[in-house]
Amino acid sequence: MIKGILFSVSASILFGGVYYLSVVLQPISGEGLFGWRTLFTFPFLIPAFFLLKQQKLFVEFIKRLKNEPHLIGVLLCTSINMGVQMWLFLWAPVNGKAIEVSMGYLLMPLVLVLIGRFLYKERLSTIKVFAVLFAALGVLSKVVLTGVFSWESALVCVGYPVYFAMRKSFKILHFSSFIIEMLLLLPIAVYFAWQVDIDFALQHNPKIYFWLVVLGIVSGVAFTLYMLSSQLLPINILGLMGYMEPFVMLVVSFIIGEVLDKNSYILMVCLLIAVLLLIFDGVAGIKARKMRNIG
Protein backbone atom coordinates (compact mmCIF):
# COMPACT_ATOMS: atom_id res chain seq x y z
CA MET A 1 0.00 0.00 0.00
CA ILE A 2 2.70 2.49 1.06
CA LYS A 3 4.75 1.71 -2.04
CA GLY A 4 1.72 2.25 -4.27
CA ILE A 5 0.97 5.62 -2.63
CA LEU A 6 4.59 6.72 -3.05
CA PHE A 7 4.50 5.69 -6.72
CA SER A 8 1.26 7.63 -7.26
CA VAL A 9 2.52 10.78 -5.51
CA SER A 10 5.80 10.61 -7.46
CA ALA A 11 3.90 10.21 -10.73
CA SER A 12 1.75 13.28 -10.01
CA ILE A 13 4.83 15.37 -9.19
CA LEU A 14 6.60 14.18 -12.33
CA PHE A 15 3.56 14.94 -14.51
CA GLY A 16 3.72 18.42 -13.00
CA GLY A 17 7.36 18.45 -14.10
CA VAL A 18 6.26 17.68 -17.67
CA TYR A 19 3.88 20.64 -17.43
CA TYR A 20 6.80 22.86 -16.40
CA LEU A 21 9.20 21.48 -19.02
CA SER A 22 6.95 22.65 -21.85
CA VAL A 23 8.00 26.20 -20.89
CA VAL A 24 11.68 25.27 -20.62
CA LEU A 25 11.52 23.75 -24.11
CA GLN A 26 10.49 26.94 -25.89
CA PRO A 27 10.49 27.84 -28.77
CA ILE A 28 9.18 24.38 -29.70
CA SER A 29 5.41 24.59 -30.15
CA GLY A 30 2.86 22.46 -28.34
CA GLU A 31 2.42 20.29 -31.42
CA GLY A 32 6.15 19.65 -31.66
CA LEU A 33 6.38 18.86 -27.95
CA PHE A 34 3.46 16.45 -28.27
CA GLY A 35 5.31 14.65 -31.06
CA TRP A 36 8.61 14.38 -29.20
CA ARG A 37 6.97 13.46 -25.90
CA THR A 38 5.00 10.64 -27.50
CA LEU A 39 8.07 9.27 -29.27
CA PHE A 40 10.16 9.41 -26.09
CA THR A 41 7.41 7.98 -23.88
CA PHE A 42 6.53 4.97 -26.01
CA PRO A 43 9.77 3.04 -25.28
CA PHE A 44 8.88 3.19 -21.56
CA LEU A 45 5.71 1.25 -22.30
CA ILE A 46 7.78 -1.83 -23.17
CA PRO A 47 9.32 -2.42 -19.70
CA ALA A 48 6.00 -1.43 -18.10
CA PHE A 49 4.29 -4.00 -20.33
CA PHE A 50 6.51 -6.80 -18.98
CA LEU A 51 6.63 -5.52 -15.39
CA LEU A 52 2.83 -5.65 -15.29
CA LYS A 53 2.83 -9.09 -16.99
CA GLN A 54 0.47 -8.04 -19.77
CA GLN A 55 1.62 -10.49 -22.46
CA LYS A 56 -1.28 -12.93 -22.12
CA LEU A 57 -3.89 -10.18 -21.82
CA PHE A 58 -2.47 -8.43 -24.89
CA VAL A 59 -2.72 -11.59 -27.02
CA GLU A 60 -6.30 -12.12 -25.83
CA PHE A 61 -7.14 -8.51 -26.73
CA ILE A 62 -5.71 -8.89 -30.24
CA LYS A 63 -7.91 -11.96 -30.71
CA ARG A 64 -10.89 -9.95 -29.49
CA LEU A 65 -10.14 -7.23 -32.05
CA LYS A 66 -10.27 -9.85 -34.79
CA ASN A 67 -13.67 -11.04 -33.58
CA GLU A 68 -14.99 -7.52 -32.91
CA PRO A 69 -13.47 -5.32 -35.66
CA HIS A 70 -15.72 -2.38 -34.68
CA LEU A 71 -13.45 -1.95 -31.64
CA ILE A 72 -10.73 -0.70 -34.00
CA GLY A 73 -12.92 2.31 -34.78
CA VAL A 74 -13.52 2.81 -31.06
CA LEU A 75 -9.77 2.74 -30.44
CA LEU A 76 -9.23 5.28 -33.20
CA CYS A 77 -11.66 7.64 -31.45
CA THR A 78 -10.16 7.12 -27.98
CA SER A 79 -6.66 7.46 -29.41
CA ILE A 80 -7.47 10.81 -31.06
CA ASN A 81 -9.12 12.02 -27.85
CA MET A 82 -6.08 11.07 -25.79
CA GLY A 83 -3.74 12.66 -28.34
CA VAL A 84 -5.66 15.95 -28.15
CA GLN A 85 -5.41 15.88 -24.35
CA MET A 86 -1.66 15.20 -24.49
CA TRP A 87 -1.21 18.08 -26.92
CA LEU A 88 -3.27 20.47 -24.79
CA PHE A 89 -1.25 19.51 -21.69
CA LEU A 90 1.93 20.76 -23.38
CA TRP A 91 0.38 23.61 -25.37
CA ALA A 92 -1.31 25.36 -22.43
CA PRO A 93 1.72 26.42 -20.34
CA VAL A 94 3.47 28.10 -23.29
CA ASN A 95 0.31 29.93 -24.33
CA GLY A 96 -0.75 31.40 -20.99
CA LYS A 97 -3.51 28.83 -20.46
CA ALA A 98 -1.97 26.63 -17.76
CA ILE A 99 -4.45 27.74 -15.09
CA GLU A 100 -7.41 27.18 -17.44
CA VAL A 101 -6.30 23.61 -18.15
CA SER A 102 -5.63 23.02 -14.45
CA MET A 103 -9.21 24.07 -13.69
CA GLY A 104 -10.38 21.61 -16.32
CA TYR A 105 -8.57 18.83 -14.46
CA LEU A 106 -10.18 19.99 -11.20
CA LEU A 107 -13.61 19.88 -12.87
CA MET A 108 -13.04 16.46 -14.44
CA PRO A 109 -13.83 14.35 -11.32
CA LEU A 110 -17.17 16.16 -10.97
CA VAL A 111 -18.07 15.43 -14.60
CA LEU A 112 -17.13 11.78 -14.04
CA VAL A 113 -19.48 11.72 -11.05
CA LEU A 114 -22.30 13.01 -13.26
CA ILE A 115 -21.53 10.47 -16.00
CA GLY A 116 -21.58 7.72 -13.38
CA ARG A 117 -24.96 8.91 -12.14
CA PHE A 118 -26.76 9.40 -15.45
CA LEU A 119 -25.00 6.92 -17.76
CA TYR A 120 -24.28 4.06 -15.35
CA LYS A 121 -27.05 4.76 -12.79
CA GLU A 122 -24.56 4.96 -9.93
CA ARG A 123 -25.91 6.24 -6.62
CA LEU A 124 -24.70 9.67 -5.48
CA SER A 125 -23.99 10.29 -1.82
CA THR A 126 -25.19 13.55 -0.25
CA ILE A 127 -21.60 14.81 -0.14
CA LYS A 128 -21.14 14.17 -3.87
CA VAL A 129 -24.36 16.03 -4.61
CA PHE A 130 -23.04 19.07 -2.73
CA ALA A 131 -19.70 18.75 -4.54
CA VAL A 132 -21.47 18.84 -7.92
CA LEU A 133 -23.59 21.81 -6.82
CA PHE A 134 -20.48 23.77 -5.78
CA ALA A 135 -18.82 23.03 -9.12
CA ALA A 136 -21.97 24.08 -11.00
CA LEU A 137 -22.12 27.30 -8.98
CA GLY A 138 -18.49 28.03 -9.87
CA VAL A 139 -19.02 27.43 -13.58
CA LEU A 140 -22.17 29.56 -13.54
CA SER A 141 -20.27 32.42 -11.87
CA LYS A 142 -17.62 32.26 -14.58
CA VAL A 143 -20.22 32.38 -17.36
CA VAL A 144 -22.13 35.24 -15.71
CA LEU A 145 -18.99 37.32 -15.10
CA THR A 146 -17.30 36.77 -18.47
CA GLY A 147 -20.06 35.55 -20.78
CA VAL A 148 -17.97 32.50 -21.73
CA PHE A 149 -16.43 29.38 -20.25
CA SER A 150 -12.84 28.58 -21.26
CA TRP A 151 -12.68 26.09 -24.13
CA GLU A 152 -9.41 24.76 -22.67
CA SER A 153 -11.14 23.86 -19.38
CA ALA A 154 -14.14 22.44 -21.25
CA LEU A 155 -11.96 20.29 -23.52
CA VAL A 156 -10.34 18.64 -20.50
CA CYS A 157 -13.36 18.27 -18.22
CA VAL A 158 -15.52 16.86 -21.04
CA GLY A 159 -12.93 15.16 -23.23
CA TYR A 160 -11.35 12.92 -20.62
CA PRO A 161 -14.67 11.71 -19.13
CA VAL A 162 -15.84 10.84 -22.66
CA TYR A 163 -12.56 8.94 -23.13
CA PHE A 164 -13.03 6.96 -19.91
CA ALA A 165 -16.74 6.39 -20.57
CA MET A 166 -16.00 4.94 -24.02
CA ARG A 167 -13.33 2.64 -22.61
CA LYS A 168 -15.68 1.46 -19.88
CA SER A 169 -18.69 1.02 -22.17
CA PHE A 170 -16.74 -1.13 -24.64
CA LYS A 171 -14.86 -2.94 -21.84
CA ILE A 172 -11.40 -1.85 -22.91
CA LEU A 173 -10.27 -0.41 -19.57
CA HIS A 174 -6.87 -2.07 -19.60
CA PHE A 175 -3.23 -1.53 -20.49
CA SER A 176 -3.43 -3.48 -23.76
CA SER A 177 -5.90 -0.99 -25.25
CA PHE A 178 -3.65 1.87 -24.14
CA ILE A 179 -0.72 0.26 -26.00
CA ILE A 180 -2.83 0.13 -29.17
CA GLU A 181 -3.89 3.77 -28.70
CA MET A 182 -0.28 4.86 -28.39
CA LEU A 183 0.67 2.85 -31.48
CA LEU A 184 -2.06 4.63 -33.42
CA LEU A 185 -0.66 7.99 -32.27
CA LEU A 186 2.90 7.25 -33.37
CA PRO A 187 2.49 8.28 -37.06
CA ILE A 188 0.97 11.61 -35.96
CA ALA A 189 3.74 12.06 -33.39
CA VAL A 190 6.42 11.39 -36.01
CA TYR A 191 4.83 14.00 -38.29
CA PHE A 192 4.75 16.73 -35.63
CA ALA A 193 8.25 15.91 -34.37
CA TRP A 194 9.54 16.08 -37.96
CA GLN A 195 8.00 19.54 -38.39
CA VAL A 196 10.10 21.01 -35.56
CA ASP A 197 12.84 23.33 -36.86
CA ILE A 198 15.61 22.08 -34.59
CA ASP A 199 18.19 24.55 -35.97
CA PHE A 200 15.91 27.47 -35.11
CA ALA A 201 15.21 25.97 -31.69
CA LEU A 202 18.94 25.54 -31.02
CA GLN A 203 19.58 29.19 -31.80
CA HIS A 204 17.16 30.25 -29.07
CA ASN A 205 17.73 27.33 -26.70
CA PRO A 206 21.19 25.72 -27.01
CA LYS A 207 20.26 22.96 -24.54
CA ILE A 208 17.17 21.89 -26.48
CA TYR A 209 18.38 18.30 -27.03
CA PHE A 210 19.15 17.92 -23.33
CA TRP A 211 15.70 19.16 -22.30
CA LEU A 212 13.99 16.95 -24.89
CA VAL A 213 15.71 13.92 -23.38
CA VAL A 214 14.70 15.10 -19.88
CA LEU A 215 11.10 15.50 -21.11
CA GLY A 216 11.11 11.94 -22.40
CA ILE A 217 12.62 10.48 -19.23
CA VAL A 218 10.36 12.42 -16.85
CA SER A 219 7.24 11.62 -18.88
CA GLY A 220 8.16 7.95 -19.28
CA VAL A 221 9.05 7.44 -15.62
CA ALA A 222 5.86 9.27 -14.53
CA PHE A 223 3.74 7.01 -16.68
CA THR A 224 5.52 3.84 -15.48
CA LEU A 225 5.10 4.84 -11.82
CA TYR A 226 1.42 5.56 -12.39
CA MET A 227 0.87 2.17 -14.02
CA LEU A 228 2.69 0.42 -11.15
CA SER A 229 0.64 2.31 -8.57
CA SER A 230 -2.56 1.28 -10.39
CA GLN A 231 -1.57 -2.36 -9.82
CA LEU A 232 -0.62 -1.88 -6.15
CA LEU A 233 -3.52 0.31 -4.96
CA PRO A 234 -7.23 -0.46 -4.63
CA ILE A 235 -9.24 1.51 -7.17
CA ASN A 236 -10.78 3.76 -4.49
CA ILE A 237 -7.37 4.75 -3.10
CA LEU A 238 -6.02 5.25 -6.62
CA GLY A 239 -8.95 7.54 -7.38
CA LEU A 240 -8.25 9.65 -4.31
CA MET A 241 -4.56 9.93 -5.19
CA GLY A 242 -5.56 11.13 -8.65
CA TYR A 243 -6.76 14.42 -7.17
CA MET A 244 -3.17 15.39 -6.45
CA GLU A 245 -2.15 15.96 -10.08
CA PRO A 246 -4.42 18.97 -10.81
CA PHE A 247 -3.20 20.65 -7.62
CA VAL A 248 0.41 20.11 -8.72
CA MET A 249 -0.48 21.54 -12.14
CA LEU A 250 -2.02 24.57 -10.47
CA VAL A 251 1.14 25.17 -8.44
CA VAL A 252 3.23 24.90 -11.61
CA SER A 253 0.92 27.40 -13.32
CA PHE A 254 1.70 29.97 -10.63
CA ILE A 255 5.43 29.12 -10.69
CA ILE A 256 5.68 29.87 -14.42
CA GLY A 257 4.13 33.27 -13.80
CA GLU A 258 0.45 32.90 -14.61
CA VAL A 259 -2.02 34.91 -12.52
CA LEU A 260 -5.57 33.90 -11.71
CA ASP A 261 -8.07 36.17 -13.45
CA LYS A 262 -10.26 37.96 -10.90
CA ASN A 263 -13.34 36.69 -12.74
CA SER A 264 -12.21 33.15 -11.93
CA TYR A 265 -11.89 33.59 -8.15
CA ILE A 266 -15.35 32.23 -7.37
CA LEU A 267 -14.90 29.34 -9.80
CA MET A 268 -11.56 28.37 -8.28
CA VAL A 269 -12.87 28.50 -4.70
CA CYS A 270 -15.93 26.44 -5.65
CA LEU A 271 -13.79 23.87 -7.44
CA LEU A 272 -11.43 23.52 -4.50
CA ILE A 273 -14.36 23.02 -2.13
CA ALA A 274 -15.94 20.50 -4.52
CA VAL A 275 -12.75 18.46 -4.86
CA LEU A 276 -12.17 18.52 -1.10
CA LEU A 277 -15.72 17.24 -0.61
CA LEU A 278 -15.04 14.39 -3.06
CA ILE A 279 -11.84 13.52 -1.20
CA PHE A 280 -13.72 13.56 2.12
CA ASP A 281 -16.45 11.36 0.62
CA GLY A 282 -13.85 8.93 -0.70
CA VAL A 283 -12.05 8.68 2.64
CA ALA A 284 -15.36 8.20 4.47
CA GLY A 285 -16.29 5.43 2.05
CA ILE A 286 -13.00 3.63 2.56
CA LYS A 287 -13.39 3.81 6.36
CA ALA A 288 -16.97 2.54 6.14
CA ARG A 289 -15.89 -0.48 4.04
CA LYS A 290 -13.11 -1.28 6.50
CA MET A 291 -15.60 -1.19 9.38
CA ARG A 292 -17.94 -3.54 7.50
CA ASN A 293 -15.07 -5.94 6.81
CA ILE A 294 -14.06 -5.89 10.48
CA GLY A 295 -17.65 -6.45 11.54
C-alpha positions in Angstrom: 0.0 0.0 0.0 2.7 2.5 1.1 4.7 1.7 -2.0 1.7 2.2 -4.3 1.0 5.6 -2.6 4.6 6.7 -3.1 4.5 5.7 -6.7 1.3 7.6 -7.3 2.5 10.8 -5.5 5.8 10.6 -7.5 3.9 10.2 -10.7 1.8 13.3 -10.0 4.8 15.4 -9.2 6.6 14.2 -12.3 3.6 14.9 -14.5 3.7 18.4 -13.0 7.4 18.4 -14.1 6.3 17.7 -17.7 3.9 20.6 -17.4 6.8 22.9 -16.4 9.2 21.5 -19.0 7.0 22.7 -21.8 8.0 26.2 -20.9 11.7 25.3 -20.6 11.5 23.8 -24.1 10.5 26.9 -25.9 10.5 27.8 -28.8 9.2 24.4 -29.7 5.4 24.6 -30.2 2.9 22.5 -28.3 2.4 20.3 -31.4 6.2 19.6 -31.7 6.4 18.9 -27.9 3.5 16.4 -28.3 5.3 14.6 -31.1 8.6 14.4 -29.2 7.0 13.5 -25.9 5.0 10.6 -27.5 8.1 9.3 -29.3 10.2 9.4 -26.1 7.4 8.0 -23.9 6.5 5.0 -26.0 9.8 3.0 -25.3 8.9 3.2 -21.6 5.7 1.2 -22.3 7.8 -1.8 -23.2 9.3 -2.4 -19.7 6.0 -1.4 -18.1 4.3 -4.0 -20.3 6.5 -6.8 -19.0 6.6 -5.5 -15.4 2.8 -5.6 -15.3 2.8 -9.1 -17.0 0.5 -8.0 -19.8 1.6 -10.5 -22.5 -1.3 -12.9 -22.1 -3.9 -10.2 -21.8 -2.5 -8.4 -24.9 -2.7 -11.6 -27.0 -6.3 -12.1 -25.8 -7.1 -8.5 -26.7 -5.7 -8.9 -30.2 -7.9 -12.0 -30.7 -10.9 -9.9 -29.5 -10.1 -7.2 -32.1 -10.3 -9.9 -34.8 -13.7 -11.0 -33.6 -15.0 -7.5 -32.9 -13.5 -5.3 -35.7 -15.7 -2.4 -34.7 -13.5 -1.9 -31.6 -10.7 -0.7 -34.0 -12.9 2.3 -34.8 -13.5 2.8 -31.1 -9.8 2.7 -30.4 -9.2 5.3 -33.2 -11.7 7.6 -31.4 -10.2 7.1 -28.0 -6.7 7.5 -29.4 -7.5 10.8 -31.1 -9.1 12.0 -27.8 -6.1 11.1 -25.8 -3.7 12.7 -28.3 -5.7 16.0 -28.1 -5.4 15.9 -24.4 -1.7 15.2 -24.5 -1.2 18.1 -26.9 -3.3 20.5 -24.8 -1.3 19.5 -21.7 1.9 20.8 -23.4 0.4 23.6 -25.4 -1.3 25.4 -22.4 1.7 26.4 -20.3 3.5 28.1 -23.3 0.3 29.9 -24.3 -0.8 31.4 -21.0 -3.5 28.8 -20.5 -2.0 26.6 -17.8 -4.5 27.7 -15.1 -7.4 27.2 -17.4 -6.3 23.6 -18.2 -5.6 23.0 -14.4 -9.2 24.1 -13.7 -10.4 21.6 -16.3 -8.6 18.8 -14.5 -10.2 20.0 -11.2 -13.6 19.9 -12.9 -13.0 16.5 -14.4 -13.8 14.3 -11.3 -17.2 16.2 -11.0 -18.1 15.4 -14.6 -17.1 11.8 -14.0 -19.5 11.7 -11.0 -22.3 13.0 -13.3 -21.5 10.5 -16.0 -21.6 7.7 -13.4 -25.0 8.9 -12.1 -26.8 9.4 -15.5 -25.0 6.9 -17.8 -24.3 4.1 -15.3 -27.0 4.8 -12.8 -24.6 5.0 -9.9 -25.9 6.2 -6.6 -24.7 9.7 -5.5 -24.0 10.3 -1.8 -25.2 13.6 -0.3 -21.6 14.8 -0.1 -21.1 14.2 -3.9 -24.4 16.0 -4.6 -23.0 19.1 -2.7 -19.7 18.8 -4.5 -21.5 18.8 -7.9 -23.6 21.8 -6.8 -20.5 23.8 -5.8 -18.8 23.0 -9.1 -22.0 24.1 -11.0 -22.1 27.3 -9.0 -18.5 28.0 -9.9 -19.0 27.4 -13.6 -22.2 29.6 -13.5 -20.3 32.4 -11.9 -17.6 32.3 -14.6 -20.2 32.4 -17.4 -22.1 35.2 -15.7 -19.0 37.3 -15.1 -17.3 36.8 -18.5 -20.1 35.6 -20.8 -18.0 32.5 -21.7 -16.4 29.4 -20.3 -12.8 28.6 -21.3 -12.7 26.1 -24.1 -9.4 24.8 -22.7 -11.1 23.9 -19.4 -14.1 22.4 -21.2 -12.0 20.3 -23.5 -10.3 18.6 -20.5 -13.4 18.3 -18.2 -15.5 16.9 -21.0 -12.9 15.2 -23.2 -11.3 12.9 -20.6 -14.7 11.7 -19.1 -15.8 10.8 -22.7 -12.6 8.9 -23.1 -13.0 7.0 -19.9 -16.7 6.4 -20.6 -16.0 4.9 -24.0 -13.3 2.6 -22.6 -15.7 1.5 -19.9 -18.7 1.0 -22.2 -16.7 -1.1 -24.6 -14.9 -2.9 -21.8 -11.4 -1.9 -22.9 -10.3 -0.4 -19.6 -6.9 -2.1 -19.6 -3.2 -1.5 -20.5 -3.4 -3.5 -23.8 -5.9 -1.0 -25.2 -3.7 1.9 -24.1 -0.7 0.3 -26.0 -2.8 0.1 -29.2 -3.9 3.8 -28.7 -0.3 4.9 -28.4 0.7 2.9 -31.5 -2.1 4.6 -33.4 -0.7 8.0 -32.3 2.9 7.2 -33.4 2.5 8.3 -37.1 1.0 11.6 -36.0 3.7 12.1 -33.4 6.4 11.4 -36.0 4.8 14.0 -38.3 4.7 16.7 -35.6 8.2 15.9 -34.4 9.5 16.1 -38.0 8.0 19.5 -38.4 10.1 21.0 -35.6 12.8 23.3 -36.9 15.6 22.1 -34.6 18.2 24.6 -36.0 15.9 27.5 -35.1 15.2 26.0 -31.7 18.9 25.5 -31.0 19.6 29.2 -31.8 17.2 30.2 -29.1 17.7 27.3 -26.7 21.2 25.7 -27.0 20.3 23.0 -24.5 17.2 21.9 -26.5 18.4 18.3 -27.0 19.1 17.9 -23.3 15.7 19.2 -22.3 14.0 17.0 -24.9 15.7 13.9 -23.4 14.7 15.1 -19.9 11.1 15.5 -21.1 11.1 11.9 -22.4 12.6 10.5 -19.2 10.4 12.4 -16.8 7.2 11.6 -18.9 8.2 8.0 -19.3 9.0 7.4 -15.6 5.9 9.3 -14.5 3.7 7.0 -16.7 5.5 3.8 -15.5 5.1 4.8 -11.8 1.4 5.6 -12.4 0.9 2.2 -14.0 2.7 0.4 -11.2 0.6 2.3 -8.6 -2.6 1.3 -10.4 -1.6 -2.4 -9.8 -0.6 -1.9 -6.1 -3.5 0.3 -5.0 -7.2 -0.5 -4.6 -9.2 1.5 -7.2 -10.8 3.8 -4.5 -7.4 4.8 -3.1 -6.0 5.3 -6.6 -9.0 7.5 -7.4 -8.2 9.7 -4.3 -4.6 9.9 -5.2 -5.6 11.1 -8.7 -6.8 14.4 -7.2 -3.2 15.4 -6.5 -2.1 16.0 -10.1 -4.4 19.0 -10.8 -3.2 20.6 -7.6 0.4 20.1 -8.7 -0.5 21.5 -12.1 -2.0 24.6 -10.5 1.1 25.2 -8.4 3.2 24.9 -11.6 0.9 27.4 -13.3 1.7 30.0 -10.6 5.4 29.1 -10.7 5.7 29.9 -14.4 4.1 33.3 -13.8 0.5 32.9 -14.6 -2.0 34.9 -12.5 -5.6 33.9 -11.7 -8.1 36.2 -13.4 -10.3 38.0 -10.9 -13.3 36.7 -12.7 -12.2 33.2 -11.9 -11.9 33.6 -8.2 -15.4 32.2 -7.4 -14.9 29.3 -9.8 -11.6 28.4 -8.3 -12.9 28.5 -4.7 -15.9 26.4 -5.6 -13.8 23.9 -7.4 -11.4 23.5 -4.5 -14.4 23.0 -2.1 -15.9 20.5 -4.5 -12.8 18.5 -4.9 -12.2 18.5 -1.1 -15.7 17.2 -0.6 -15.0 14.4 -3.1 -11.8 13.5 -1.2 -13.7 13.6 2.1 -16.4 11.4 0.6 -13.9 8.9 -0.7 -12.0 8.7 2.6 -15.4 8.2 4.5 -16.3 5.4 2.0 -13.0 3.6 2.6 -13.4 3.8 6.4 -17.0 2.5 6.1 -15.9 -0.5 4.0 -13.1 -1.3 6.5 -15.6 -1.2 9.4 -17.9 -3.5 7.5 -15.1 -5.9 6.8 -14.1 -5.9 10.5 -17.6 -6.4 11.5 
